[in-house]
């Protein structure tokens, strides 16, 4: 996976800040209560410091931390070893740190059906937890998210363009707009890192050209993109994948990976998302951050979870890619131009959050 390296071998690196961020994750996001059983899963690619700090925060909150380590699986959304599946199936709260995450697997669906509250923090490292959870104003980021949700709910046609050639439209119809970065309040609820809203317009209305230029993962051969990957979208389905410049090497990797599953559902657009975490100014190759680059647009392709609204489906895998510096038009009115929000309410919230450039 291509990512920015920020490995810091010293155990004390951001130690105090890490403790604060872990406590915030456990108490304000996952809402861990005394007596709850909290399973933390990490694979051999995970940052142990983050897992240990979170386990300590669970214990301090009165919960029972159970840490499960296992080997890094060959790909995401694969079924985990049986003991891992057994642990998460009986958890009150599950925090996933594994790089080869198992979200969208059958084990994941069983845990959700059993009422587990879950968050996916795949590839989370010390810097990421501090920058995206510890330092941002959680309530303020939610306020920005709720404003975006309201604007999307009031609109029908959504058009996203970019200087890289992206030009895609869709109609929301009666589909819900989901604030993904919120407290885990309900049994069986999946929440994600703050700074993202997600929805999926009516499939038959999704048309146009999508050009990923930030990050794209999986497959593992990708991550940070060195050359853009262009997808043609017809009726909510990717019908062509090619390079948007003379190289095309990464587009070929992506196309070959998608075709290798021989699964038509792999080419269905699963969700549209907007990213706005103030702690993520640029992509890093870690997909949880890359989906939340401030002002980005991100689309998921493959398995579609039931939470998104509309018809869910299962595919062999799920992949996510980001578009940097987009322009977003709701029923023809711009709320963002070239990666900068221009809607007055959004601009005001960005100023209150002290986002650079506002």
HURA-V580419 format. One record per residue. N is the residue number from 1. RES is the residue in three letters. PSI is psi in degrees with one decimal (NA if undefined). Layout:
n->N res->RES psi->PSI
n->N res->RES psi->PSI
This chain:
n->1 res->UNK psi->127.6
n->2 res->UNK psi->116.8
n->3 res->UNK psi->160.0
n->4 res->UNK psi->132.3
n->5 res->UNK psi->130.1
n->6 res->UNK psi->36.1
n->7 res->UNK psi->127.6
n->8 res->UNK psi->107.6
n->9 res->UNK psi->-15.9
n->10 res->UNK psi->126.2
n->11 res->UNK psi->-24.8
n->12 res->UNK psi->-3.3
n->13 res->UNK psi->121.1
n->14 res->UNK psi->33.3
n->15 res->UNK psi->-48.0
n->16 res->UNK psi->-44.7
n->17 res->UNK psi->-35.6
n->18 res->UNK psi->-42.0
n->19 res->UNK psi->-42.0
n->20 res->UNK psi->-44.6
n->21 res->UNK psi->-41.6
n->22 res->UNK psi->-41.8
n->23 res->UNK psi->-41.0
n->24 res->UNK psi->-42.5
n->25 res->UNK psi->-47.3
n->26 res->UNK psi->-45.7
n->27 res->UNK psi->-38.9
n->28 res->UNK psi->-29.1
n->29 res->UNK psi->-55.8
n->30 res->UNK psi->-9.5
n->31 res->UNK psi->45.4
n->32 res->UNK psi->130.6
n->33 res->UNK psi->154.4
n->34 res->UNK psi->134.7
n->35 res->UNK psi->-10.9
n->36 res->UNK psi->147.5
n->37 res->UNK psi->117.6
n->38 res->UNK psi->117.6
n->39 res->UNK psi->128.5
n->40 res->UNK psi->119.0
n->41 res->UNK psi->132.6
n->42 res->UNK psi->146.2
n->43 res->UNK psi->-179.0
n->44 res->UNK psi->-0.1
n->45 res->UNK psi->-3.3
n->46 res->UNK psi->159.2
n->47 res->UNK psi->108.0
n->48 res->UNK psi->-31.5
n->49 res->UNK psi->-38.5
n->50 res->UNK psi->-44.4
n->51 res->UNK psi->-45.8
n->52 res->UNK psi->-42.9
n->53 res->UNK psi->-38.4
n->54 res->UNK psi->-39.8
n->55 res->UNK psi->-40.9
n->56 res->UNK psi->-37.7
n->57 res->UNK psi->-36.4
n->58 res->UNK psi->-46.1
n->59 res->UNK psi->-40.9
n->60 res->UNK psi->-27.9
n->61 res->UNK psi->-1.8
n->62 res->UNK psi->5.6
n->63 res->UNK psi->175.1
n->64 res->UNK psi->101.2
n->65 res->UNK psi->131.7
n->66 res->UNK psi->112.1
n->67 res->UNK psi->127.1
n->68 res->UNK psi->117.5
n->69 res->UNK psi->140.8
n->70 res->UNK psi->174.4
n->71 res->UNK psi->154.5
n->72 res->UNK psi->119.9
n->73 res->UNK psi->159.1
n->74 res->UNK psi->-24.5
n->75 res->UNK psi->172.8
n->76 res->UNK psi->161.0
n->77 res->UNK psi->15.5
n->78 res->UNK psi->159.4
n->79 res->UNK psi->131.8
n->80 res->UNK psi->170.1
n->81 res->UNK psi->149.5
n->82 res->UNK psi->-41.5
n->83 res->UNK psi->-31.7
n->84 res->UNK psi->-46.7
n->85 res->UNK psi->-39.1
n->86 res->UNK psi->-39.5
n->87 res->UNK psi->-46.7
n->88 res->UNK psi->-25.2
n->89 res->UNK psi->-21.0
n->90 res->UNK psi->21.8
n->91 res->UNK psi->147.1
n->92 res->UNK psi->-38.5
n->93 res->UNK psi->139.5
n->94 res->UNK psi->121.5
n->95 res->UNK psi->115.0
n->96 res->UNK psi->122.0
n->97 res->UNK psi->-6.1
n->98 res->UNK psi->136.9
n->99 res->UNK psi->-45.6
n->100 res->UNK psi->76.2
n->101 res->UNK psi->155.2
n->102 res->UNK psi->8.0
n->103 res->UNK psi->142.9
n->104 res->UNK psi->-1.6
n->105 res->UNK psi->171.0
n->106 res->UNK psi->-35.8
n->107 res->UNK psi->-40.2
n->108 res->UNK psi->-48.2
n->109 res->UNK psi->-36.0
n->110 res->UNK psi->-44.8
n->111 res->UNK psi->-42.0
n->112 res->UNK psi->-41.6
n->113 res->UNK psi->-28.3
n->114 res->UNK psi->-0.8
n->115 res->UNK psi->14.2
n->116 res->UNK psi->139.5
n->117 res->UNK psi->130.3
n->118 res->UNK psi->145.9
n->119 res->UNK psi->143.1
n->120 res->UNK psi->112.3
n->121 res->UNK psi->47.2
n->122 res->UNK psi->135.0
n->123 res->UNK psi->16.8
n->124 res->UNK psi->127.2
n->125 res->UNK psi->179.7
n->126 res->UNK psi->-49.3
n->127 res->UNK psi->-42.9
n->128 res->UNK psi->-43.9
n->129 res->UNK psi->-40.4
n->130 res->UNK psi->-45.9
n->131 res->UNK psi->-34.6
n->132 res->UNK psi->-19.6
n->133 res->UNK psi->-50.1
n->134 res->UNK psi->-45.7
n->135 res->UNK psi->-38.8
n->136 res->UNK psi->153.9
n->137 res->UNK psi->101.8
n->138 res->UNK psi->-46.3
n->139 res->UNK psi->-38.1
n->140 res->UNK psi->-40.8
n->141 res->UNK psi->-38.8
n->142 res->UNK psi->-36.5
n->143 res->UNK psi->-42.2
n->144 res->UNK psi->-42.3
n->145 res->UNK psi->-43.1
n->146 res->UNK psi->-34.7
n->147 res->UNK psi->-42.9
n->148 res->UNK psi->-41.9
n->149 res->UNK psi->-47.5
n->150 res->UNK psi->-42.2
n->151 res->UNK psi->-41.0
n->152 res->UNK psi->-38.7
n->153 res->UNK psi->-30.5
n->154 res->UNK psi->-9.4
n->155 res->UNK psi->156.7
n->156 res->UNK psi->-66.2
n->157 res->UNK psi->131.4
n->158 res->UNK psi->128.1
n->159 res->UNK psi->130.8
n->160 res->UNK psi->125.9
n->161 res->UNK psi->167.1
n->162 res->UNK psi->157.2
n->163 res->UNK psi->-16.4
n->164 res->UNK psi->-2.7
n->165 res->UNK psi->-5.4
n->166 res->UNK psi->133.7
n->167 res->UNK psi->95.9
n->168 res->UNK psi->141.7
n->169 res->UNK psi->155.7
n->170 res->UNK psi->160.0
n->171 res->UNK psi->134.0
n->172 res->UNK psi->-31.9
n->173 res->UNK psi->-131.8
n->174 res->UNK psi->18.6
n->175 res->UNK psi->141.2
n->176 res->UNK psi->150.9
n->177 res->UNK psi->123.1
n->178 res->UNK psi->123.8
n->179 res->UNK psi->110.5
n->180 res->UNK psi->-29.5
n->181 res->UNK psi->88.2
n->182 res->UNK psi->168.5
n->183 res->UNK psi->146.2
n->184 res->UNK psi->90.3
n->185 res->UNK psi->-23.6
n->186 res->UNK psi->145.3
n->187 res->UNK psi->139.2
n->188 res->UNK psi->13.4
n->189 res->UNK psi->134.7
n->190 res->UNK psi->121.7
n->191 res->UNK psi->158.2
n->192 res->UNK psi->175.5
n->193 res->UNK psi->141.3
n->194 res->UNK psi->153.0
n->195 res->UNK psi->35.5
n->196 res->UNK psi->137.2
n->197 res->UNK psi->150.2
n->198 res->UNK psi->147.1
n->199 res->UNK psi->173.5
n->200 res->UNK psi->112.1
n->201 res->UNK psi->162.0
n->202 res->UNK psi->125.2
n->203 res->UNK psi->-43.7
n->204 res->UNK psi->-10.4
n->205 res->UNK psi->-6.7
n->206 res->UNK psi->111.5
n->207 res->UNK psi->146.1
n->208 res->UNK psi->-157.1
n->209 res->UNK psi->132.3
n->210 res->UNK psi->125.9
n->211 res->UNK psi->108.1
n->212 res->UNK psi->128.1
n->213 res->UNK psi->0.3
n->214 res->UNK psi->-74.6
n->215 res->UNK psi->159.2
n->216 res->UNK psi->119.7
n->217 res->UNK psi->144.3
n->218 res->UNK psi->174.1
n->219 res->UNK psi->168.6
n->220 res->UNK psi->-21.0
n->221 res->UNK psi->-13.3
n->222 res->UNK psi->-163.3
n->223 res->UNK psi->-111.9
n->224 res->UNK psi->130.4
n->225 res->UNK psi->130.4
n->226 res->UNK psi->-23.5
n->227 res->UNK psi->145.3
n->228 res->UNK psi->152.3
n->229 res->UNK psi->120.1
n->230 res->UNK psi->132.9
n->231 res->UNK psi->133.7
n->232 res->UNK psi->128.6
n->233 res->UNK psi->124.5
n->234 res->UNK psi->120.5
n->235 res->UNK psi->40.2
n->236 res->UNK psi->14.5
n->237 res->UNK psi->136.6
n->238 res->UNK psi->115.1
n->239 res->UNK psi->-11.7
n->240 res->UNK psi->144.7
n->241 res->UNK psi->125.1
n->242 res->UNK psi->171.1
n->243 res->UNK psi->140.7
n->244 res->UNK psi->5.0
n->245 res->UNK psi->-169.9
n->246 res->UNK psi->-19.3
n->247 res->UNK psi->-70.3
n->248 res->UNK psi->3.4
n->249 res->UNK psi->-45.5
n->250 res->UNK psi->-30.6
n->251 res->UNK psi->-38.6
n->252 res->UNK psi->-40.1
n->253 res->UNK psi->-45.3
n->254 res->UNK psi->-44.7
n->255 res->UNK psi->-44.0
n->256 res->UNK psi->-39.5
n->257 res->UNK psi->-45.3
n->258 res->UNK psi->-43.7
n->259 res->UNK psi->-22.2
n->260 res->UNK psi->-22.1
n->261 res->UNK psi->-18.0
n->262 res->UNK psi->47.2
n->263 res->UNK psi->110.6
n->264 res->UNK psi->-31.5
n->265 res->UNK psi->-18.6
n->266 res->UNK psi->-21.7
n->267 res->UNK psi->4.6
n->268 res->UNK psi->135.0
n->269 res->UNK psi->123.4
n->270 res->UNK psi->-33.6
n->271 res->UNK psi->154.8
n->272 res->UNK psi->142.8
n->273 res->UNK psi->150.6
n->274 res->UNK psi->132.9
n->275 res->UNK psi->140.8
n->276 res->UNK psi->42.8
n->277 res->UNK psi->120.5
n->278 res->UNK psi->-18.0
n->279 res->UNK psi->2.8
n->280 res->UNK psi->89.7
n->281 res->UNK psi->-19.1
n->282 res->UNK psi->156.3
n->283 res->UNK psi->151.8
n->284 res->UNK psi->-11.4
n->285 res->UNK psi->-5.9
n->286 res->UNK psi->113.7
n->287 res->UNK psi->-32.3
n->288 res->UNK psi->-37.8
n->289 res->UNK psi->-43.7
n->290 res->UNK psi->-29.6
n->291 res->UNK psi->-12.6
n->292 res->UNK psi->15.4
n->293 res->UNK psi->131.4
n->294 res->UNK psi->119.2
n->295 res->UNK psi->1.5
n->296 res->UNK psi->166.9
n->297 res->UNK psi->140.3
n->298 res->UNK psi->138.9
n->299 res->UNK psi->141.8
n->300 res->UNK psi->144.8
n->301 res->UNK psi->137.0
n->302 res->UNK psi->-139.7
n->303 res->UNK psi->134.5
n->304 res->UNK psi->119.8
n->305 res->UNK psi->154.3
n->306 res->UNK psi->-27.5
n->307 res->UNK psi->-22.7
n->308 res->UNK psi->-25.0
n->309 res->UNK psi->147.4
n->310 res->UNK psi->-167.2
n->311 res->UNK psi->123.6
n->312 res->UNK psi->159.8
n->313 res->UNK psi->161.0
n->314 res->UNK psi->132.4
n->315 res->UNK psi->175.6
n->316 res->UNK psi->-24.4
n->317 res->UNK psi->-174.6
n->318 res->UNK psi->139.5
n->319 res->UNK psi->153.4
n->320 res->UNK psi->139.8
n->321 res->UNK psi->152.4
n->322 res->UNK psi->153.7
n->323 res->UNK psi->124.4
n->324 res->UNK psi->148.2
n->325 res->UNK psi->43.2
n->326 res->UNK psi->165.7
n->327 res->UNK psi->137.1
n->328 res->UNK psi->127.7
n->329 res->UNK psi->127.0
n->330 res->UNK psi->113.3
n->331 res->UNK psi->39.4
n->332 res->UNK psi->-9.7
n->333 res->UNK psi->128.8
n->334 res->UNK psi->131.9
n->335 res->UNK psi->-13.5
n->336 res->UNK psi->136.7
n->337 res->UNK psi->122.7
n->338 res->UNK psi->42.7
n->339 res->UNK psi->3.9
n->340 res->UNK psi->126.1
n->341 res->UNK psi->138.5
n->342 res->UNK psi->-11.0
n->343 res->UNK psi->131.9
n->344 res->UNK psi->-42.4
n->345 res->UNK psi->-41.7
n->346 res->UNK psi->-40.7
n->347 res->UNK psi->-43.2
n->348 res->UNK psi->-43.1
n->349 res->UNK psi->-39.4
n->350 res->UNK psi->-37.7
n->351 res->UNK psi->-42.3
n->352 res->UNK psi->-32.3
n->353 res->UNK psi->-4.7
n->354 res->UNK psi->41.8
n->355 res->UNK psi->129.7
n->356 res->UNK psi->138.3
n->357 res->UNK psi->-9.6
n->358 res->UNK psi->NA
